[in-house]
Amino acid sequence: MLQLAKLLHYKGFHKTFVNNKYNHKCFLNSREPHSLDDLLDFHFIAISDNLPPTDTCDAMQDVKALCYNIRDQLLLAPFKKLLEKLNAKDSDIPPITCVLSDLMSITLSATKERGIPNVFLWRSRACSLMGFLHYPLLQQRGYIPLKENYEKKILLNR
């Protein structure tokens, strides 16, 4: 997404990156001290992810809890509030004319409500998309969530 934003920047677009607090902190910590110096026109903002704060930035974030928060739209209210703030007349940045979303489907309802175009980018592989599309069917048939001791049964049957 950062590479796409750089390309749009060179075409004159204004960019504001919105992450949940955990990803925002990890993004900033992963960069070299001066790695964002050439991105002076970029804005980086974090919204609440309703997860407990953590001091680590490893891959062990509570992904399950984050997915539930996305599903239950707990990030929707903070995102809507941010849209209102950024589109306020006294804002120091241009009004939002389009949103590019990566995985955070909560942006779709918020932008639709305000009449802002939203381009939803899916950067995962096709098999991931098919898995997500079939998730409700797998749940309906009782395949997921996995039952207790499921892993033990697999190991014992090998």
C-alpha positions in Angstrom: 0.0 0.0 0.0 2.9 2.3 0.7 4.3 1.9 -2.8 0.8 2.6 -4.3 0.6 5.7 -2.1 4.0 6.9 -3.3 2.8 6.5 -6.9 -0.4 8.4 -6.2 1.7 11.1 -4.4 3.7 11.7 -7.5 0.5 12.3 -9.4 -0.6 14.9 -6.9 -2.9 13.0 -4.6 -3.0 13.7 -0.8 -2.6 10.6 1.4 -3.6 9.7 4.9 -2.8 6.2 6.2 -5.2 4.9 8.8 -4.2 1.8 10.8 -5.4 0.3 14.0 -3.2 1.3 17.0 -1.3 -2.0 17.1 -0.3 -2.0 13.4 0.4 1.7 13.5 2.8 1.3 16.4 4.5 -1.7 14.7 4.8 0.2 11.4 6.5 3.2 13.0 8.8 1.0 15.0 9.8 -1.1 12.0 11.0 1.9 10.0 14.5 3.4 10.1 14.6 6.7 11.9 14.6 8.8 8.7 12.7 6.4 6.4 9.7 8.6 6.3 11.6 11.8 5.6 10.7 11.7 1.9 7.0 11.3 2.8 6.4 14.7 4.3 3.0 15.1 2.6 1.8 11.7 4.0 -0.3 11.6 7.1 -0.3 8.5 9.4 -3.2 8.2 11.8 -4.2 5.4 14.2 -7.7 4.5 15.3 -8.7 2.4 18.3 -8.8 -1.3 17.7 -10.4 -2.0 21.0 -7.6 -4.4 21.9 -5.5 -4.3 25.1 -2.3 -2.3 24.7 0.9 -4.3 24.2 4.6 -3.5 24.2 5.6 -6.0 21.5 5.4 -5.8 17.8 5.7 -9.4 16.8 3.4 -11.5 14.7 1.5 -12.8 17.7 -1.0 -10.0 17.9 -4.4 -11.3 18.9 -5.5 -11.7 15.3 -8.6 -13.6 16.4 -9.7 -10.7 18.6 -8.9 -8.2 15.9 -11.0 -10.2 13.3 -13.9 -10.3 15.8 -13.6 -6.6 16.3 -13.7 -6.0 12.5 -16.6 -8.5 12.1 -18.5 -6.9 15.0 -17.7 -3.5 13.6 -16.0 -2.2 16.7 -13.6 -0.2 14.5 -16.5 1.4 12.6 -17.3 4.1 15.1 -13.6 5.3 15.4 -13.3 5.2 11.6 -16.5 7.3 11.1 -15.3 9.8 13.7 -12.0 10.1 11.9 -13.8 10.7 8.5 -15.9 13.4 10.2 -12.7 15.0 11.6 -10.8 14.9 8.4 -13.7 16.3 6.4 -14.4 19.1 8.8 -14.2 22.6 7.4 -11.5 23.6 9.9 -9.3 20.6 8.9 -5.8 21.4 7.7 -6.0 18.8 4.9 -8.1 18.5 1.8 -11.5 16.8 2.1 -11.6 13.0 1.4 -12.6 12.3 -2.2 -11.8 8.5 -2.2 -10.8 5.8 0.2 -8.5 2.9 -0.7 -9.1 0.0 1.7 -6.9 -3.0 2.4 -8.7 -5.8 4.2 -10.7 -3.4 6.6 -14.2 -4.0 5.2 -15.6 -1.7 7.8 -14.6 1.2 5.6 -17.2 0.2 3.0 -20.3 1.1 5.0 -18.8 4.3 6.4 -17.8 5.6 3.0 -21.1 4.5 1.4 -23.0 6.4 4.1 -21.1 9.6 3.3 -21.1 9.1 -0.5 -17.3 8.8 -0.7 -16.0 6.3 -3.3 -14.1 3.4 -1.9 -11.7 1.1 -3.7 -11.3 -2.1 -1.9 -7.9 -3.7 -2.6 -7.4 -7.4 -2.0 -3.6 -8.2 -1.9 -3.9 -11.8 -0.8 -3.8 -14.8 -3.1 -6.8 -16.1 -4.9 -7.0 -19.2 -2.6 -7.2 -16.8 0.4 -10.1 -15.0 -1.2 -11.9 -18.3 -1.9 -11.4 -19.4 1.7 -12.9 -16.2 3.0 -15.8 -16.4 0.5 -16.6 -19.9 1.7 -16.2 -19.2 5.4 -20.0 -18.8 6.0 -20.7 -22.1 4.2 -18.0 -23.9 6.2 -19.5 -22.5 9.4 -23.0 -23.4 8.3 -22.0 -27.0 7.7 -20.3 -27.2 11.1 -16.7 -27.6 9.8 -15.6 -24.5 11.6 -15.0 -23.5 14.3 -13.0 -26.7 14.9 -14.3 -28.9 17.7 -12.3 -29.5 20.9 -9.6 -32.2 20.6 -9.7 -32.0 16.8 -6.0 -31.5 16.6 -5.4 -34.6 18.8 -7.6 -36.7 16.6 -5.7 -35.7 13.5 -2.4 -36.6 15.2 -3.6 -39.9 16.5 -5.0 -40.9 13.0 -1.6 -40.5 11.3 
